[in-house]
Amino acid sequence: MNKRLEELRQALGISQEDLGAKINLKRAAISMYETGKRNLSDRVISDICREFNVNEIWLRTGEGEMFLKMDREDELAQWAGSLLSPNNDNEFMKKFVHMLSKLDASDWDVLAKMATLMAEDHNEKD
């Protein structure tokens, strides 16, 4: 399991410190887990799976896919949860999403048209 934790962290492209911060552990603890000097507790496994959408069976046994498959609604729910997390200190993100929450249906129609025009412009340049 220790090597899979390192593999997961590398797949996510994050440092031991970043992984630890997401699950309220210090970098030294993550290092000890990865080197096998310490075994992952059920709580740590649960936190990792929740925070990073990891398949618990894969983390424990190596069987199956590393990440759980999610549909669009699940992805949005997970993202919204991370937006509201006490660990999220990105004020621009919060302000931007709050502004989006104020849009009415006609505003969304304008944004959709803009996105379509941008995609068409991008395709013409390719």
Phi and psi in degrees as GROMACS dihedral restraints (atoms count N, CA, C in turn):
[ dihedral_restraints ]
;  ai    aj    ak    al  type     phi  dphi    fc
    3     4     5     6     1   -63.0    20    10
    4     5     6     7     1   -43.0    20    10
    6     7     8     9     1   -67.6    20    10
    7     8     9    10     1   -33.5    20    10
    9    10    11    12     1   -67.5    20    10
   10    11    12    13     1   -32.6    20    10
   12    13    14    15     1   -63.4    20    10
   13    14    15    16     1   -44.7    20    10
   15    16    17    18     1   -64.1    20    10
   16    17    18    19     1   -42.2    20    10
   18    19    20    21     1   -60.0    20    10
   19    20    21    22     1   -42.9    20    10
   21    22    23    24     1   -61.3    20    10
   22    23    24    25     1   -47.9    20    10
   24    25    26    27     1   -60.5    20    10
   25    26    27    28     1   -41.9    20    10
   27    28    29    30     1   -66.8    20    10
   28    29    30    31     1   -38.5    20    10
   30    31    32    33     1   -63.5    20    10
   31    32    33    34     1   -34.6    20    10
   33    34    35    36     1   -78.9    20    10
   34    35    36    37     1   -16.5    20    10
   36    37    38    39     1    70.4    20    10
   37    38    39    40     1    36.5    20    10
   39    40    41    42     1  -123.8    20    10
   40    41    42    43     1   159.2    20    10
   42    43    44    45     1   -82.7    20    10
   43    44    45    46     1   168.2    20    10
   45    46    47    48     1   -59.9    20    10
   46    47    48    49     1   -38.9    20    10
   48    49    50    51     1   -63.5    20    10
   49    50    51    52     1   -42.9    20    10
   51    52    53    54     1   -64.7    20    10
   52    53    54    55     1   -43.7    20    10
   54    55    56    57     1   -61.7    20    10
   55    56    57    58     1   -46.8    20    10
   57    58    59    60     1   -59.5    20    10
   58    59    60    61     1   -41.0    20    10
   60    61    62    63     1   -61.7    20    10
   61    62    63    64     1   -36.4    20    10
   63    64    65    66     1   -67.7    20    10
   64    65    66    67     1   -26.9    20    10
   66    67    68    69     1  -118.8    20    10
   67    68    69    70     1    20.0    20    10
   69    70    71    72     1    60.2    20    10
   70    71    72    73     1    44.8    20    10
   72    73    74    75     1  -128.5    20    10
   73    74    75    76     1   156.9    20    10
   75    76    77    78     1   -83.8    20    10
   76    77    78    79     1   158.4    20    10
   78    79    80    81     1   -55.8    20    10
   79    80    81    82     1   -38.7    20    10
   81    82    83    84     1   -60.7    20    10
   82    83    84    85     1   -37.9    20    10
   84    85    86    87     1   -65.5    20    10
   85    86    87    88     1   -43.4    20    10
   87    88    89    90     1   -62.0    20    10
   88    89    90    91     1   -42.7    20    10
   90    91    92    93     1   -59.2    20    10
   91    92    93    94     1   -43.7    20    10
   93    94    95    96     1   -65.1    20    10
   94    95    96    97     1   -36.4    20    10
   96    97    98    99     1   -65.4    20    10
   97    98    99   100     1   -45.7    20    10
   99   100   101   102     1   -66.4    20    10
  100   101   102   103     1   -33.0    20    10
  102   103   104   105     1   -86.6    20    10
  103   104   105   106     1    -7.2    20    10
  105   106   107   108     1    85.1    20    10
  106   107   108   109     1     8.4    20    10
  108   109   110   111     1   -74.7    20    10
  109   110   111   112     1   -14.4    20    10
  111   112   113   114     1  -143.7    20    10
  112   113   114   115     1   144.3    20    10
  114   115   116   117     1   -94.7    20    10
  115   116   117   118     1   144.0    20    10
  117   118   119   120     1   -68.0    20    10
  118   119   120   121     1   130.3    20    10
  120   121   122   123     1   -80.8    20    10
  121   122   123   124     1   164.2    20    10
  123   124   125   126     1   -59.7    20    10
  124   125   126   127     1   -37.0    20    10
  126   127   128   129     1   -64.2    20    10
  127   128   129   130     1   -44.5    20    10
  129   130   131   132     1   -65.1    20    10
  130   131   132   133     1   -42.4    20    10
  132   133   134   135     1   -59.4    20    10
  133   134   135   136     1   -46.4    20    10
  135   136   137   138     1   -60.7    20    10
  136   137   138   139     1   -43.5    20    10
  138   139   140   141     1   -63.9    20    10
  139   140   141   142     1   -43.1    20    10
  141   142   143   144     1   -61.7    20    10
  142   143   144   145     1   -47.2    20    10
  144   145   146   147     1   -62.9    20    10
  145   146   147   148     1   -41.3    20    10
  147   148   149   150     1   -67.8    20    10
  148   149   150   151     1   -47.8    20    10
  150   151   152   153     1   -69.7    20    10
  151   152   153   154     1   -33.8    20    10
  153   154   155   156     1  -116.8    20    10
  154   155   156   157     1    10.3    20    10
  156   157   158   159     1    57.3    20    10
  157   158   159   160     1    42.4    20    10
  159   160   161   162     1   -91.7    20    10
  160   161   162   163     1   141.5    20    10
  162   163   164   165     1   -72.2    20    10
  163   164   165   166     1   114.2    20    10
  165   166   167   168     1   -60.9    20    10
  166   167   168   169     1   -36.1    20    10
  168   169   170   171     1   -62.9    20    10
  169   170   171   172     1   -42.7    20    10
  171   172   173   174     1   -62.0    20    10
  172   173   174   175     1   -45.6    20    10
  174   175   176   177     1   -62.4    20    10
  175   176   177   178     1   -41.0    20    10
  177   178   179   180     1   -76.9    20    10
  178   179   180   181     1   -38.6    20    10
  180   181   182   183     1  -120.7    20    10
  181   182   183   184     1   -19.1    20    10
  183   184   185   186     1    87.8    20    10
  184   185   186   187     1     0.6    20    10
  186   187   188   189     1   -91.5    20    10
  187   188   189   190     1   142.9    20    10
  189   190   191   192     1    86.8    20    10
  190   191   192   193     1  -167.8    20    10
  192   193   194   195     1   -84.6    20    10
  193   194   195   196     1   151.5    20    10
  195   196   197   198     1   -64.9    20    10
  196   197   198   199     1   -42.9    20    10
  198   199   200   201     1  -112.3    20    10
  199   200   201   202     1   149.7    20    10
  201   202   203   204     1   -75.9    20    10
  202   203   204   205     1   143.6    20    10
  204   205   206   207     1   -78.2    20    10
  205   206   207   208     1   136.7    20    10
  207   208   209   210     1  -130.0    20    10
  208   209   210   211     1   146.7    20    10
  210   211   212   213     1   -88.0    20    10
  211   212   213   214     1   177.1    20    10
  213   214   215   216     1   -59.0    20    10
  214   215   216   217     1   -40.8    20    10
  216   217   218   219     1   -65.7    20    10
  217   218   219   220     1   -39.4    20    10
  219   220   221   222     1   -64.7    20    10
  220   221   222   223     1   -41.9    20    10
  222   223   224   225     1   -62.3    20    10
  223   224   225   226     1   -43.1    20    10
  225   226   227   228     1   -64.0    20    10
  226   227   228   229     1   -41.4    20    10
  228   229   230   231     1   -63.7    20    10
  229   230   231   232     1   -42.1    20    10
  231   232   233   234     1   -64.6    20    10
  232   233   234   235     1   -43.3    20    10
  234   235   236   237     1   -63.7    20    10
  235   236   237   238     1   -43.6    20    10
  237   238   239   240     1   -61.7    20    10
  238   239   240   241     1   -39.3    20    10
  240   241   242   243     1   -62.3    20    10
  241   242   243   244     1   -41.2    20    10
  243   244   245   246     1   -69.2    20    10
  244   245   246   247     1   -32.2    20    10
  246   247   248   249     1   -62.4    20    10
  247   248   249   250     1   -39.9    20    10
  249   250   251   252     1   -89.3    20    10
  250   251   252   253     1    -1.5    20    10
  252   253   254   255     1   -62.9    20    10
  253   254   255   256     1   141.5    20    10
  255   256   257   258     1   -61.8    20    10
  256   257   258   259     1   -19.6    20    10
  258   259   260   261     1   -80.3    20    10
  259   260   261   262     1   -10.5    20    10
  261   262   263   264     1   -86.2    20    10
  262   263   264   265     1   109.9    20    10
  264   265   266   267     1  -108.5    20    10
  265   266   267   268     1    19.3    20    10
  267   268   269   270     1   -84.0    20    10
  268   269   270   271     1    93.0    20    10
  270   271   272   273     1   -67.0    20    10
  271   272   273   274     1   -34.7    20    10
  273   274   275   276     1   -60.7    20    10
  274   275   276   277     1   -45.1    20    10
  276   277   278   279     1   -58.5    20    10
  277   278   279   280     1   -45.7    20    10
  279   280   281   282     1   -63.6    20    10
  280   281   282   283     1   -43.3    20    10
  282   283   284   285     1   -65.8    20    10
  283   284   285   286     1   -41.4    20    10
  285   286   287   288     1   -64.0    20    10
  286   287   288   289     1   -46.6    20    10
  288   289   290   291     1   -65.9    20    10
  289   290   291   292     1   -37.7    20    10
  291   292   293   294     1   -61.4    20    10
  292   293   294   295     1   -42.3    20    10
  294   295   296   297     1   -61.4    20    10
  295   296   297   298     1   -42.6    20    10
  297   298   299   300     1   -61.2    20    10
  298   299   300   301     1   -34.2    20    10
  300   301   302   303     1   -66.2    20    10
  301   302   303   304     1   -16.6    20    10
  303   304   305   306     1   -89.8    20    10
  304   305   306   307     1    -6.7    20    10
  306   307   308   309     1   -72.4    20    10
  307   308   309   310     1   143.8    20    10
  309   310   311   312     1   -98.7    20    10
  310   311   312   313     1  -179.4    20    10
  312   313   314   315     1   -59.1    20    10
  313   314   315   316     1   -39.9    20    10
  315   316   317   318     1   -68.5    20    10
  316   317   318   319     1   -34.0    20    10
  318   319   320   321     1   -63.2    20    10
  319   320   321   322     1   -41.9    20    10
  321   322   323   324     1   -65.3    20    10
  322   323   324   325     1   -34.9    20    10
  324   325   326   327     1   -62.2    20    10
  325   326   327   328     1   -41.6    20    10
  327   328   329   330     1   -63.6    20    10
  328   329   330   331     1   -44.8    20    10
  330   331   332   333     1   -61.7    20    10
  331   332   333   334     1   -40.9    20    10
  333   334   335   336     1   -62.9    20    10
  334   335   336   337     1   -41.8    20    10
  336   337   338   339     1   -64.1    20    10
  337   338   339   340     1   -42.9    20    10
  339   340   341   342     1   -61.2    20    10
  340   341   342   343     1   -43.2    20    10
  342   343   344   345     1   -63.1    20    10
  343   344   345   346     1   -41.4    20    10
  345   346   347   348     1   -62.8    20    10
  346   347   348   349     1   -45.8    20    10
  348   349   350   351     1   -62.7    20    10
  349   350   351   352     1   -40.0    20    10
  351   352   353   354     1   -64.8    20    10
  352   353   354   355     1   -41.1    20    10
  354   355   356   357     1   -65.3    20    10
  355   356   357   358     1   -41.9    20    10
  357   358   359   360     1   -63.0    20    10
  358   359   360   361     1   -42.0    20    10
  360   361   362   363     1   -63.0    20    10
  361   362   363   364     1   -42.0    20    10
  363   364   365   366     1   -63.3    20    10
  364   365   366   367     1   -42.3    20    10
  366   367   368   369     1   -65.9    20    10
  367   368   369   370     1   -34.2    20    10
  369   370   371   372     1   -67.6    20    10
  370   371   372   373     1   -29.6    20    10
  372   373   374   375     1   -79.0    20    10
  373   374   375   376     1   -19.2    20    10
